[in-house]
Amino acid sequence: MAAHMLGQQVRQFSTSVVRPVSKLVKPPIQVYGVEGRYATALFSAASKQKKLDQVEQELGKVSTLIKDPKLASIVMNPHVKRSIKQKTFGDALTKAKASPMTINLINVLADNGRLPLTGDVITAFGKMMSAHRGEVLCSVTTAQPLDAASLSELKVALNGFLQKGETIKLETKSDPSILGGMIVSIGDKYVDMSTKTKIQKLTKLIKET
């Protein structure tokens, strides 16, 4: 029942921003979950109207807006009426000169009580746009920040995973808890070469002998 209701909500959004109703344009990658379905509907609508880049830029503004404590205290507060949330958010978007498509996304999320998912929808849409541009998302976690030489060497190694026409979109993070080595996530591949994991495997092996 919940899945059926969600399907109706997403179709409502998809059809309300582009008429006449036509077939959904599939994004280059599928993002699962409720946020993925809203992002897919938005990608389809924006693609049909050739406004993908514009919508992506506007969602960047929305992301900034929802981080504002004053606005968030209203639109993300479950005790505030939906109509008040919608008007507050709508006024902020109008001031930011957002397009009707972006405003409509927020209105539909508000109508369906899904405003807390706004950030997740934006993230999902961003992943779709990266894939649309041929960018391969890559996350590298090391115990300490990489110096310039190591980062350059890493990029060369990661480029070996790419297909023709693809580019790396690299995010580096540091996490002292992994002790050493690195954890690499690129596309659908995940490689854990951290010292922490090696120690855990060794400890498990010792306990089993």
Backbone as a printed PyTorch tensor [residue, N CA C, xyz], in Angstrom:
tensor([[[  0.8410,  -1.2080,   0.0000],
         [  0.0000,   0.0000,   0.0000],
         [  0.8690,   1.2500,   0.0000]],

        [[  1.9040,   1.2540,   0.8690],
         [  2.8000,   2.4110,   0.9520],
         [  3.5260,   2.6230,  -0.3610]],

        [[  3.9600,   1.5060,  -0.9940],
         [  4.6710,   1.5960,  -2.2710],
         [  3.7480,   2.1480,  -3.3470]],

        [[  2.4590,   1.7260,  -3.3080],
         [  1.4890,   2.2160,  -4.2850],
         [  1.2830,   3.7250,  -4.1260]],

        [[  1.1560,   4.1680,  -2.8750],
         [  0.9800,   5.5990,  -2.5970],
         [  2.1710,   6.4010,  -3.0750]],

        [[  3.3880,   5.8870,  -2.8200],
         [  4.6030,   6.5810,  -3.2480],
         [  4.6370,   6.6920,  -4.7640]],

        [[  4.2570,   5.6110,  -5.4350],
         [  4.2400,   5.6290,  -6.8980],
         [  3.3260,   6.7210,  -7.4170]],

        [[  2.1670,   6.8680,  -6.7870],
         [  1.2200,   7.9110,  -7.1760],
         [  1.8170,   9.3020,  -6.9590]],

        [[  2.5060,   9.4740,  -5.8280],
         [  3.1000,  10.7720,  -5.4960],
         [  4.1690,  11.1660,  -6.5090]],

        [[  5.0080,  10.1980,  -6.8730],
         [  6.0840,  10.4770,  -7.8250],
         [  5.5180,  10.7790,  -9.2000]],

        [[  4.4930,   9.9940,  -9.6110],
         [  3.8740,  10.2610, -10.9140],
         [  3.2160,  11.6310, -10.9180]],

        [[  2.6440,  12.0060,  -9.7690],
         [  2.0290,  13.3360,  -9.6320],
         [  3.0590,  14.4210,  -9.9060]],

        [[  4.2560,  14.2440,  -9.3290],
         [  5.3010,  15.2400,  -9.5410],
         [  5.7650,  15.2470, -10.9830]],

        [[  6.0300,  14.0530, -11.5290],
         [  6.5640,  13.9410, -12.8740],
         [  5.6150,  14.5480, -13.9030]],

        [[  4.3210,  14.2700, -13.7520],
         [  3.3580,  14.7630, -14.7270],
         [  2.9790,  16.2180, -14.5090]],

        [[  3.2050,  16.7400, -13.3200],
         [  2.7990,  18.1220, -13.0410],
         [  3.8100,  19.1320, -13.5530]],

        [[  5.0160,  18.6720, -13.9070],
         [  6.0300,  19.6230, -14.3820],
         [  6.2680,  19.5320, -15.8700]],

        [[  5.6710,  18.5490, -16.5290],
         [  5.8550,  18.4590, -17.9810],
         [  4.5870,  17.8750, -18.6000]],

        [[  4.0170,  18.6220, -19.5300],
         [  2.8200,  18.1720, -20.2370],
         [  3.0270,  18.4460, -21.7330]],

        [[  2.4640,  17.5920, -22.6430],
         [  1.6330,  16.4490, -22.2990],
         [  2.4360,  15.3320, -21.6480]],

        [[  1.7120,  14.4230, -20.9770],
         [  2.3710,  13.3230, -20.2970],
         [  3.0450,  12.4290, -21.3330]],

        [[  4.3060,  12.1380, -21.1500],
         [  5.0310,  11.2590, -22.0560],
         [  5.8810,  10.3140, -21.2280]],

        [[  6.5670,   9.4320, -21.9240],
         [  7.3360,   8.3950, -21.2470],
         [  8.4460,   8.9830, -20.3840]],

        [[  8.6640,   8.3640, -19.2270],
         [  9.7050,   8.8050, -18.2980],
         [ 11.0820,   8.6260, -18.9180]],

        [[ 11.8990,   9.6650, -18.8570],
         [ 13.2820,   9.5680, -19.3350],
         [ 14.1240,   8.9710, -18.2190]],

        [[ 14.7100,   7.8120, -18.4720],
         [ 15.4960,   7.1520, -17.4280],
         [ 16.8570,   7.8130, -17.2650]],

        [[ 17.2930,   8.0450, -16.0320],
         [ 18.6230,   8.6080, -15.7930],
         [ 19.6820,   7.5510, -16.1090]],

        [[ 20.9470,   7.9620, -16.2840],
         [ 22.0110,   7.0100, -16.6310],
         [ 22.3120,   5.9920, -15.5350]],

        [[ 21.9670,   6.3050, -14.2990],
         [ 22.1150,   5.3390, -13.2070],
         [ 20.8310,   5.3290, -12.3920]],

        [[ 20.5880,   4.2150, -11.7340],
         [ 19.3920,   4.1080, -10.8900],
         [ 19.7900,   4.3200,  -9.4380]],

        [[ 19.0850,   5.2190,  -8.7710],
         [ 19.2850,   5.4470,  -7.3430],
         [ 18.0470,   4.9240,  -6.6320]],

        [[ 18.2640,   4.0170,  -5.7040],
         [ 17.1510,   3.3610,  -5.0360],
         [ 16.6040,   4.1970,  -3.8670]],

        [[ 15.4770,   3.7760,  -3.3550],
         [ 14.8760,   4.4580,  -2.2180],
         [ 13.8740,   5.5130,  -2.6650]],

        [[ 13.1830,   6.0760,  -1.6900],
         [ 12.1820,   7.1130,  -1.9660],
         [ 12.8330,   8.3140,  -2.6520]],

        [[ 14.0130,   8.7160,  -2.1350],
         [ 14.6940,   9.8750,  -2.7230],
         [ 15.0670,   9.6340,  -4.1740]],

        [[ 15.4210,   8.3750,  -4.4960],
         [ 15.7880,   8.0320,  -5.8680],
         [ 14.6140,   8.1730,  -6.8180]],

        [[ 13.4290,   7.8350,  -6.3390],
         [ 12.2440,   7.9180,  -7.1980],
         [ 11.8620,   9.3700,  -7.4830]],

        [[ 11.9800,  10.2320,  -6.4640],
         [ 11.7060,  11.6560,  -6.6900],
         [ 12.7690,  12.2570,  -7.6150]],

        [[ 14.0280,  11.8920,  -7.3920],
         [ 15.1210,  12.4100,  -8.2170],
         [ 14.9810,  11.9540,  -9.6670]],

        [[ 14.5190,  10.7150,  -9.8620],
         [ 14.3170,  10.1900, -11.2110],
         [ 13.2260,  10.9570, -11.9340]],

        [[ 12.1350,  11.2440, -11.2260],
         [ 11.0390,  12.0190, -11.8250],
         [ 11.5240,  13.4190, -12.1990]],

        [[ 12.3420,  14.0230, -11.3360],
         [ 12.8740,  15.3520, -11.6020],
         [ 13.8350,  15.3120, -12.7880]],

        [[ 14.7060,  14.3060, -12.8250],
         [ 15.6550,  14.1740, -13.9380],
         [ 14.9180,  14.0340, -15.2580]],

        [[ 13.8580,  13.2230, -15.2580],
         [ 13.0700,  13.0200, -16.4710],
         [ 12.4350,  14.3180, -16.9480]],

        [[ 11.8020,  15.0290, -16.0080],
         [ 11.1300,  16.2890, -16.3610],
         [ 12.1300,  17.3300, -16.8550]],

        [[ 13.2540,  17.4630, -16.1570],
         [ 14.2650,  18.4550, -16.5380],
         [ 14.9120,  18.0940, -17.8660]],

        [[ 15.0920,  16.7880, -18.1080],
         [ 15.6880,  16.3440, -19.3640],
         [ 14.7970,  16.6860, -20.5470]],

        [[ 13.4980,  16.4610, -20.3890],
         [ 12.5410,  16.7440, -21.4590],
         [ 12.5050,  18.2280, -21.8000]],

        [[ 12.6940,  19.0600, -20.7880],
         [ 12.6570,  20.5100, -21.0110],
         [ 14.0480,  21.1000, -21.2200]],

        [[ 15.0520,  20.1900, -21.3020],
         [ 16.4430,  20.6040, -21.5230],
         [ 16.9090,  21.6180, -20.4690]],

        [[ 16.5880,  21.3050, -19.2250],
         [ 16.9380,  22.2010, -18.1190],
         [ 17.7140,  21.4740, -17.0180]],

        [[ 18.4200,  20.4150, -17.3840],
         [ 19.1490,  19.6320, -16.3850],
         [ 20.1710,  20.4740, -15.6320]],

        [[ 20.9880,  21.2270, -16.3860],
         [ 22.0300,  22.0390, -15.7480],
         [ 21.4220,  23.1330, -14.8700]],

        [[ 20.3400,  23.7460, -15.3570],
         [ 19.6760,  24.8100, -14.5920],
         [ 19.1230,  24.2740, -13.2820]],

        [[ 18.4640,  23.1210, -13.3510],
         [ 17.8770,  22.5260, -12.1510],
         [ 18.9670,  22.1250, -11.1670]],

        [[ 20.0630,  21.5910, -11.6910],
         [ 21.1700,  21.1970, -10.8090],
         [ 21.7130,  22.4080, -10.0460]],

        [[ 21.8710,  23.5280, -10.7440],
         [ 22.3600,  24.7550, -10.1040],
         [ 21.3620,  25.2390,  -9.0500]],

        [[ 20.0820,  25.1670,  -9.3770],
         [ 19.0660,  25.6280,  -8.4420],
         [ 18.9930,  24.7280,  -7.2060]],

        [[ 19.2130,  23.4460,  -7.3940],
         [ 19.2050,  22.5340,  -6.2480],
         [ 20.3790,  22.8270,  -5.3190]],

        [[ 21.4560,  23.3680,  -5.9040],
         [ 22.5720,  23.8040,  -5.0670],
         [ 22.1310,  24.9250,  -4.1330]],

        [[ 21.2900,  25.8130,  -4.6420],
         [ 20.7550,  26.9140,  -3.8250],
         [ 19.8070,  26.3620,  -2.7530]],

        [[ 19.0050,  25.3660,  -3.1420],
         [ 18.0780,  24.7460,  -2.1890],
         [ 18.8590,  24.0940,  -1.0580]],

        [[ 19.9600,  23.4250,  -1.4220],
         [ 20.8070,  22.7730,  -0.4220],
         [ 21.3370,  23.7770,   0.5900]],

        [[ 21.7000,  24.9550,   0.1030],
         [ 22.1790,  26.0150,   0.9900],
         [ 21.0440,  26.5250,   1.8820]],

        [[ 19.8630,  26.6580,   1.3010],
         [ 18.7090,  27.1580,   2.0510],
         [ 18.3420,  26.2490,   3.2270]],

        [[ 18.3390,  24.9280,   2.9880],
         [ 17.8970,  24.0230,   4.0500],
         [ 18.9370,  23.8880,   5.1610]],

        [[ 20.1300,  24.4300,   4.9280],
         [ 21.1500,  24.4350,   5.9760],
         [ 21.0570,  25.6830,   6.8460]],

        [[ 20.2150,  26.6170,   6.4170],
         [ 20.0160,  27.8400,   7.1910],
         [ 19.1740,  27.5120,   8.4250]],

        [[ 19.6950,  27.7320,   9.6210],
         [ 18.9880,  27.3540,  10.8530],
         [ 17.5750,  27.9370,  10.9680]],

        [[ 17.4230,  29.1830,  10.5610],
         [ 16.1270,  29.8460,  10.6860],
         [ 15.0830,  29.1720,   9.7920]],

        [[ 15.4650,  28.8970,   8.5260],
         [ 14.5320,  28.2580,   7.5940],
         [ 14.2810,  26.8040,   8.0010]],

        [[ 15.3470,  26.1060,   8.3560],
         [ 15.2290,  24.6950,   8.7290],
         [ 14.3390,  24.4950,   9.9510]],

        [[ 14.3710,  25.4660,  10.8690],
         [ 13.5650,  25.3440,  12.0880],
         [ 12.0720,  25.3560,  11.7810]],

        [[ 11.7290,  25.8410,  10.5830],
         [ 10.3220,  25.8750,  10.1770],
         [ 10.0000,  24.7040,   9.2430]],

        [[ 10.7460,  24.6050,   8.1250],
         [ 10.3890,  23.6270,   7.0900],
         [ 10.7260,  22.1890,   7.4730]],

        [[ 11.6400,  21.9920,   8.4040],
         [ 11.9940,  20.6270,   8.8230],
         [ 11.3740,  20.2560,  10.1760]],

        [[ 10.5500,  21.1480,  10.7040],
         [  9.9180,  20.9210,  12.0060],
         [  8.6060,  20.1470,  11.8220]],

        [[  8.5110,  18.9170,  12.3400],
         [  7.2960,  18.1140,  12.1590],
         [  6.0550,  18.7030,  12.8280]],

        [[  6.2460,  19.6670,  13.7150],
         [  5.1170,  20.2560,  14.4390],
         [  4.5450,  21.4920,  13.7300]],

        [[  5.2140,  21.9280,  12.6560],
         [  4.7310,  23.0860,  11.8940],
         [  3.8120,  22.6020,  10.7780]],

        [[  2.7000,  23.3020,  10.5590],
         [  1.7420,  22.9150,   9.5250],
         [  2.3910,  22.9120,   8.1440]],

        [[  1.9530,  21.9650,   7.3130],
         [  2.5150,  21.8350,   5.9560],
         [  2.3350,  23.1130,   5.1450]],

        [[  1.1720,  23.7590,   5.3150],
         [  0.8960,  24.9760,   4.5450],
         [  1.8930,  26.0780,   4.8870]],

        [[  2.2800,  26.1590,   6.1620],
         [  3.2480,  27.1690,   6.5950],
         [  4.6360,  26.8240,   6.0560]],

        [[  4.9850,  25.5450,   6.1170],
         [  6.2780,  25.1030,   5.5730],
         [  6.3690,  25.4390,   4.0860]],

        [[  5.2950,  25.1000,   3.3680],
         [  5.2780,  25.2950,   1.9220],
         [  5.4110,  26.7730,   1.5660]],

        [[  4.6840,  27.6320,   2.2780],
         [  4.7580,  29.0670,   1.9900],
         [  6.1420,  29.6180,   2.3270]],

        [[  6.6930,  29.2140,   3.4570],
         [  8.0150,  29.6970,   3.8740],
         [  9.0800,  29.2940,   2.8750]],

        [[  9.0460,  28.0120,   2.4860],
         [ 10.0220,  27.5070,   1.5200],
         [  9.8040,  28.1610,   0.1560]],

        [[  8.5340,  28.2800,  -0.2280],
         [  8.1950,  28.8800,  -1.5230],
         [  8.6740,  30.3190,  -1.6320]],

        [[  8.4890,  31.0880,  -0.5570],
         [  8.9480,  32.4850,  -0.5500],
         [ 10.4670,  32.5700,  -0.7020]],

        [[ 11.1740,  31.6500,  -0.0180],
         [ 12.6400,  31.6300,  -0.0840],
         [ 13.1030,  31.2790,  -1.4960]],

        [[ 12.4150,  30.3350,  -2.1440],
         [ 12.7810,  29.9160,  -3.4970],
         [ 12.4830,  31.0090,  -4.5170]],

        [[ 11.3750,  31.6890,  -4.3200],
         [ 11.0180,  32.8010,  -5.2210],
         [ 12.0590,  33.9070,  -5.1110]],

        [[ 12.4830,  34.1830,  -3.8940],
         [ 13.5250,  35.1900,  -3.6650],
         [ 14.8350,  34.7710,  -4.3260]],

        [[ 15.0970,  33.4410,  -4.3370],
         [ 16.3160,  32.9190,  -4.9590],
         [ 16.1680,  32.7780,  -6.4790]],

        [[ 14.9800,  33.1690,  -6.9980],
         [ 14.6800,  33.1290,  -8.4330],
         [ 14.7470,  31.7120,  -9.0000]],

        [[ 14.2240,  30.7560,  -8.2340],
         [ 14.1780,  29.3690,  -8.6950],
         [ 13.0990,  29.2130,  -9.7560]],

        [[ 13.2840,  28.2590, -10.6430],
         [ 12.3300,  28.0080, -11.7200],
         [ 11.0970,  27.2840, -11.1990]],

        [[ 10.0050,  27.3060, -11.9560],
         [  8.7830,  26.6100, -11.5390],
         [  9.0230,  25.1160, -11.2870]],

        [[  9.9320,  24.5130, -12.0430],
         [ 10.1970,  23.0820, -11.8740],
         [ 10.7730,  22.7770, -10.4970]],

        [[ 11.7370,  23.5740, -10.0650],
         [ 12.3520,  23.3730,  -8.7560],
         [ 11.3640,  23.6820,  -7.6400]],

        [[ 10.6040,  24.7500,  -7.8150],
         [  9.5860,  25.1160,  -6.8220],
         [  8.5490,  24.0070,  -6.7130]],

        [[  8.1840,  23.4210,  -7.8560],
         [  7.1830,  22.3650,  -7.8510],
         [  7.6780,  21.1250,  -7.1120]],

        [[  8.9740,  20.8140,  -7.2510],
         [  9.5420,  19.6810,  -6.5140],
         [  9.3330,  19.8690,  -5.0180]],

        [[  9.6560,  21.0570,  -4.5370],
         [  9.5130,  21.3450,  -3.1040],
         [  8.0500,  21.3060,  -2.6890]],

        [[  7.1690,  21.8170,  -3.5390],
         [  5.7330,  21.8000,  -3.2290],
         [  5.2160,  20.3720,  -3.0880]],

        [[  5.6460,  19.4960,  -4.0100],
         [  5.1940,  18.1020,  -3.9660],
         [  5.7600,  17.4000,  -2.7340]],

        [[  7.0320,  17.6550,  -2.4260],
         [  7.6240,  17.0740,  -1.2180],
         [  6.8690,  17.5520,   0.0220]],

        [[  6.5130,  18.8240,   0.0220],
         [  5.7670,  19.3820,   1.1590],
         [  4.3800,  18.7550,   1.2610]],

        [[  3.6880,  18.6540,   0.1270],
         [  2.3400,  18.0690,   0.1070],
         [  2.3350,  16.6390,   0.6310]],

        [[  3.4120,  15.9190,   0.3350],
         [  3.4880,  14.5110,   0.7070],
         [  4.2210,  14.2670,   2.0230]],

        [[  4.5360,  15.3640,   2.7380],
         [  5.2140,  15.2240,   4.0180],
         [  6.6350,  14.6950,   3.8960]],

        [[  7.2750,  14.9970,   2.7670],
         [  8.6070,  14.4590,   2.4990],
         [  9.7200,  15.5120,   2.5260]],

        [[  9.4450,  16.6800,   3.0590],
         [ 10.4720,  17.7330,   3.0820],
         [ 11.7800,  17.3020,   3.7600]],

        [[ 11.7320,  16.4710,   4.8110],
         [ 12.9990,  16.0260,   5.4180],
         [ 13.9010,  15.2620,   4.4390]],

        [[ 13.3150,  14.7850,   3.3320],
         [ 14.0980,  14.0490,   2.3330],
         [ 14.7150,  14.9640,   1.2770]],

        [[ 14.5120,  16.2660,   1.3880],
         [ 14.9910,  17.2020,   0.3650],
         [ 16.4800,  17.0330,   0.0870]],

        [[ 17.2780,  16.9910,   1.1440],
         [ 18.7260,  16.8370,   0.9710],
         [ 19.0860,  15.5380,   0.2840]],

        [[ 18.3840,  14.4510,   0.6140],
         [ 18.6410,  13.1500,   0.0020],
         [ 18.2640,  13.1500,  -1.4820]],

        [[ 17.1690,  13.8280,  -1.8200],
         [ 16.7490,  13.9290,  -3.2190],
         [ 17.7930,  14.7040,  -4.0160]],

        [[ 18.3020,  15.7750,  -3.4370],
         [ 19.3300,  16.5850,  -4.0980],
         [ 20.5890,  15.7510,  -4.3310]],

        [[ 20.9830,  14.9690,  -3.3260],
         [ 22.1590,  14.1020,  -3.4590],
         [ 21.9530,  13.0690,  -4.5650]],

        [[ 20.7720,  12.4750,  -4.5970],
         [ 20.4550,  11.4670,  -5.6150],
         [ 20.4880,  12.0850,  -7.0100]],

        [[ 19.9300,  13.2860,  -7.1450],
         [ 19.9360,  13.9780,  -8.4360],
         [ 21.3710,  14.2960,  -8.8510]],

        [[ 22.2000,  14.6800,  -7.8900],
         [ 23.5990,  14.9800,  -8.1770],
         [ 24.3400,  13.7670,  -8.7170]],

        [[ 24.0450,  12.5880,  -8.1630],
         [ 24.6630,  11.3500,  -8.6530],
         [ 24.2550,  11.0770, -10.0900]],

        [[ 22.9970,  11.3300, -10.3960],
         [ 22.5060,  11.1270, -11.7580],
         [ 23.1800,  12.0860, -12.7310]],

        [[ 23.3600,  13.3290, -12.3020],
         [ 24.0030,  14.3240, -13.1670],
         [ 25.4860,  13.9980, -13.3880]],

        [[ 26.1380,  13.4920, -12.3680],
         [ 27.5400,  13.0880, -12.5170],
         [ 27.6630,  11.9820, -13.5540]],

        [[ 26.7660,  11.0050, -13.4760],
         [ 26.7680,   9.9110, -14.4490],
         [ 26.4220,  10.4380, -15.8410]],

        [[ 25.5130,  11.3930, -15.9130],
         [ 25.1110,  12.0120, -17.1780],
         [ 26.3100,  12.6800, -17.8610]],

        [[ 27.1960,  13.2470, -17.0590],
         [ 28.3800,  13.9200, -17.6040],
         [ 29.5460,  12.9520, -17.8230]],

        [[ 29.3440,  11.6830, -17.4870],
         [ 30.4190,  10.7090, -17.6440],
         [ 31.3940,  10.7220, -16.4920]],

        [[ 30.9830,  11.3160, -15.3720],
         [ 31.8450,  11.3420, -14.1840],
         [ 31.6480,  10.0550, -13.3810]],

        [[ 32.7440,   9.4850, -12.9280],
         [ 32.6860,   8.3090, -12.0800],
         [ 33.0110,   8.7560, -10.6570]],

        [[ 32.0680,   8.5940,  -9.7550],
         [ 32.2610,   9.0300,  -8.3730],
         [ 33.2460,   8.1100,  -7.6720]],

        [[ 34.2150,   8.6900,  -7.0270],
         [ 35.2270,   7.9220,  -6.3190],
         [ 35.4950,   8.5500,  -4.9590]],

        [[ 35.4450,   7.7250,  -3.9340],
         [ 35.7230,   8.1830,  -2.5730],
         [ 36.9210,   7.4190,  -2.0260]],

        [[ 37.9010,   8.1530,  -1.5210],
         [ 39.1020,   7.5390,  -0.9610],
         [ 39.2770,   8.0130,   0.4760]],

        [[ 39.3420,   7.0710,   1.3960],
         [ 39.5280,   7.3880,   2.8070],
         [ 40.8980,   6.9090,   3.2550]],

        [[ 41.6650,   7.8170,   3.8610],
         [ 42.9880,   7.4740,   4.3910],
         [ 43.0650,   7.9230,   5.8520]],

        [[ 44.0240,   7.3660,   6.5690],
         [ 44.1640,   7.7170,   7.9820],
         [ 44.5720,   9.1730,   8.1510]],

        [[ 45.4360,   9.6320,   7.2600],
         [ 45.9050,  11.0140,   7.2690],
         [ 45.6740,  11.6320,   5.8900]],

        [[ 45.4740,  12.9540,   5.8040],
         [ 45.2890,  13.5920,   4.5010],
         [ 46.4610,  13.2990,   3.5650]],

        [[ 46.1830,  13.0790,   2.2780],
         [ 47.2230,  12.7840,   1.3020],
         [ 47.9620,  14.0530,   0.8990]],

        [[ 49.2790,  13.9370,   0.7030],
         [ 50.0240,  15.0890,   0.1950],
         [ 49.8400,  15.1510,  -1.3140]],

        [[ 50.3020,  16.2240,  -1.9300],
         [ 50.0740,  16.4640,  -3.3600],
         [ 50.6210,  15.3380,  -4.2320]],

        [[ 51.8150,  14.8480,  -3.9080],
         [ 52.4540,  13.7960,  -4.7100],
         [ 51.6480,  12.4950,  -4.6360]],

        [[ 51.2160,  12.1370,  -3.4320],
         [ 50.4420,  10.9020,  -3.2560],
         [ 49.0840,  11.0070,  -3.9440]],

        [[ 48.4790,  12.1860,  -3.8780],
         [ 47.1850,  12.4030,  -4.5040],
         [ 47.2930,  12.2730,  -6.0200]],

        [[ 48.3740,  12.8380,  -6.5800],
         [ 48.6100,  12.7560,  -8.0180],
         [ 48.8080,  11.3070,  -8.4580]],

        [[ 49.5670,  10.5570,  -7.6790],
         [ 49.8200,   9.1430,  -7.9820],
         [ 48.5260,   8.3290,  -7.8960]],

        [[ 47.7010,   8.6620,  -6.9210],
         [ 46.4230,   7.9770,  -6.7370],
         [ 45.5060,   8.2010,  -7.9360]],

        [[ 45.4420,   9.4390,  -8.4170],
         [ 44.5840,   9.7710,  -9.5560],
         [ 44.9880,   8.9820, -10.7950]],

        [[ 46.2980,   8.8340, -11.0040],
         [ 46.7970,   8.0670, -12.1510],
         [ 46.3270,   6.6160, -12.0480]],

        [[ 46.4190,   6.0480, -10.8360],
         [ 45.9960,   4.6660, -10.6150],
         [ 44.4920,   4.5050, -10.8330]],

        [[ 43.7110,   5.4630, -10.3350],
         [ 42.2580,   5.3770, -10.4520],
         [ 41.7860,   5.5090, -11.8900]],

        [[ 42.5230,   6.2690, -12.6890],
         [ 42.1540,   6.4420, -14.0970],
         [ 42.1650,   5.1210, -14.8490]],

        [[ 42.8800,   4.1360, -14.3030],
         [ 42.9350,   2.8170, -14.9360],
         [ 41.6030,   2.0920, -14.8790]],

        [[ 40.6990,   2.5330, -14.0000],
         [ 39.3810,   1.9120, -13.8840],
         [ 38.3780,   2.4850, -14.8880]],

        [[ 38.7330,   3.5860, -15.5300],
         [ 37.7710,   4.3110, -16.3590],
         [ 37.6140,   3.7350, -17.7580]],

        [[ 36.4060,   3.9020, -18.2850],
         [ 36.1350,   3.5750, -19.6780],
         [ 36.3250,   4.8440, -20.5180]],

        [[ 36.3470,   4.6850, -21.8150],
         [ 36.5220,   5.8330, -22.7090],
         [ 35.4040,   6.8540, -22.4910]],

        [[ 35.7870,   8.1220, -22.3560],
         [ 34.8120,   9.1920, -22.1770],
         [ 34.4480,   9.4740, -20.7330]],

        [[ 34.9720,   8.6780, -19.8070],
         [ 34.6760,   8.8840, -18.3930],
         [ 35.7620,   9.7070, -17.7120]],

        [[ 35.3740,  10.4180, -16.6680],
         [ 36.3290,  11.1820, -15.8680],
         [ 36.0810,  10.8910, -14.3860]],

        [[ 37.1090,  11.0660, -13.5890],
         [ 37.0080,  10.8130, -12.1550],
         [ 36.4830,  12.0490, -11.4180]],

        [[ 35.5280,  11.8460, -10.5330],
         [ 35.1060,  12.8850,  -9.6030],
         [ 35.5040,  12.3850,  -8.2250]],

        [[ 36.6440,  12.8820,  -7.7620],
         [ 37.2770,  12.3300,  -6.5640],
         [ 36.9490,  13.0930,  -5.2910]],

        [[ 36.6190,  12.3340,  -4.2680],
         [ 36.4010,  12.8890,  -2.9300],
         [ 37.3660,  12.1770,  -1.9820]],

        [[ 38.1720,  12.9470,  -1.2770],
         [ 39.1160,  12.3490,  -0.3290],
         [ 38.6990,  12.7020,   1.0960]],

        [[ 38.8010,  11.7170,   1.9750],
         [ 38.4470,  11.9130,   3.3770],
         [ 39.5320,  11.3030,   4.2470]],

        [[ 39.6750,  11.8250,   5.4360],
         [ 40.6320,  11.2470,   6.3830],
         [ 39.8860,  10.7270,   7.6050]],

        [[ 40.3020,   9.5410,   8.0580],
         [ 39.6800,   8.9030,   9.2110],
         [ 40.7730,   8.1700,   9.9900]],

        [[ 41.2630,   8.7810,  11.0670],
         [ 42.3550,   8.1800,  11.8500],
         [ 42.0450,   6.7760,  12.3630]],

        [[ 40.7750,   6.4400,  12.4840],
         [ 40.4010,   5.1360,  13.0550],
         [ 40.7910,   3.9610,  12.1650]],

        [[ 41.0610,   4.2080,  10.8600],
         [ 41.4440,   3.0840,   9.9950],
         [ 42.9330,   2.7550,  10.1540]],

        [[ 43.6480,   3.5840,  10.9320],
         [ 45.0560,   3.3810,  11.3160],
         [ 46.0650,   3.5830,  10.1910]],

        [[ 45.7750,   3.0940,   9.0120],
         [ 46.7000,   3.2300,   7.8840],
         [ 46.0640,   2.6410,   6.6460]],

        [[ 46.8020,   2.6570,   5.5210],
         [ 46.2430,   2.1420,   4.2850],
         [ 45.1420,   3.0420,   3.7530]],

        [[ 44.2120,   2.4580,   2.9860],
         [ 43.1170,   3.2700,   2.4380],
         [ 41.9120,   2.4150,   2.1090]],

        [[ 40.7680,   3.0850,   2.0280],
         [ 39.5160,   2.4630,   1.6000],
         [ 39.0740,   3.2010,   0.3380]],

        [[ 38.8650,   2.4600,  -0.7310],
         [ 38.5270,   3.0640,  -2.0200],
         [ 37.1640,   2.5820,  -2.4970]],

        [[ 36.3090,   3.5340,  -2.8420],
         [ 35.0140,   3.2310,  -3.4440],
         [ 34.9590,   3.9550,  -4.7800]],

        [[ 34.8570,   3.1950,  -5.8760],
         [ 34.8110,   3.8080,  -7.2060],
         [ 33.7360,   3.1190,  -8.0300]],

        [[ 32.7340,   3.8930,  -8.4250],
         [ 31.6040,   3.3080,  -9.1380],
         [ 30.9200,   2.2860,  -8.2470]],

        [[ 30.8030,   1.0500,  -8.7390],
         [ 30.1970,  -0.0120,  -7.9340],
         [ 31.2450,  -0.9080,  -7.2870]],

        [[ 32.4970,  -0.4680,  -7.3090],
         [ 33.5850,  -1.2570,  -6.7260],
         [ 33.9760,  -0.6900,  -5.3540]],

        [[ 34.3270,  -1.5940,  -4.4380],
         [ 34.7050,  -1.1950,  -3.0860],
         [ 35.8930,  -2.0370,  -2.6530]],

        [[ 36.9830,  -1.3660,  -2.2810],
         [ 38.1890,  -2.0660,  -1.8670],
         [ 38.6520,  -1.5180,  -0.5230]],

        [[ 38.7280,  -2.3990,   0.4760],
         [ 39.1720,  -2.0020,   1.8120],
         [ 40.6010,  -2.5040,   2.0320]],

        [[ 41.5450,  -1.5730,   1.9720],
         [ 42.9560,  -1.9090,   2.1760],
         [ 43.4780,  -1.2460,   3.4500]],

        [[ 42.5690,  -0.9880,   4.3830],
         [ 42.9490,  -0.2960,   5.6120],
         [ 43.6870,  -1.2230,   6.5680]],

        [[ 44.5630,  -0.6470,   7.3650],
         [ 45.2980,  -1.4090,   8.3710],
         [ 44.3370,  -1.9990,   9.3960]],

        [[ 43.2920,  -1.2350,   9.7320],
         [ 42.3010,  -1.6930,  10.7080],
         [ 41.6670,  -3.0080,  10.2770]],

        [[ 41.2610,  -3.0810,   9.0050],
         [ 40.6230,  -4.2950,   8.4950],
         [ 41.6060,  -5.4590,   8.4560]],

        [[ 42.8600,  -5.1780,   8.0900],
         [ 43.8800,  -6.2320,   8.0650],
         [ 44.0960,  -6.8060,   9.4630]],

        [[ 44.1180,  -5.9350,  10.4680],
         [ 44.2830,  -6.3890,  11.8500],
         [ 43.0850,  -7.2360,  12.2880]],

        [[ 41.8760,  -6.7850,  11.9010],
         [ 40.6660,  -7.5260,  12.2590],
         [ 40.6710,  -8.9190,  11.6390]],

        [[ 41.1150,  -9.0140,  10.3870],
         [ 41.1770, -10.3060,   9.7210],
         [ 42.2200, -11.2120,  10.3740]],

        [[ 43.3590, -10.6090,  10.7480],
         [ 44.4040, -11.3750,  11.4000],
         [ 43.9440, -11.8810,  12.7590]],

        [[ 43.2640, -11.0100,  13.5150],
         [ 42.7410, -11.3830,  14.8280],
         [ 41.7370, -12.5340,  14.7100]],

        [[ 40.8660, -12.4500,  13.7100],
         [ 39.8800, -13.4930,  13.4970],
         [ 40.5500, -14.8140,  13.1470]],

        [[ 41.5780, -14.7210,  12.3090],
         [ 42.3120, -15.9240,  11.8950],
         [ 42.9880, -16.5920,  13.1040]],

        [[ 43.5790, -15.7870,  13.9770],
         [ 44.2510, -16.3090,  15.1680],
         [ 43.2480, -16.9980,  16.0930]],

        [[ 42.0540, -16.3940,  16.2480],
         [ 41.0360, -16.9630,  17.1350],
         [ 40.5060, -18.2900,  16.6020]],

        [[ 40.5100, -18.4210,  15.2690],
         [ 39.9600, -19.6330,  14.6650],
         [ 40.9440, -20.7960,  14.6510]],

        [[ 42.2430, -20.5160,  14.9040],
         [ 43.2560, -21.5760,  14.8860],
         [ 43.4550, -22.1730,  16.2800]]])
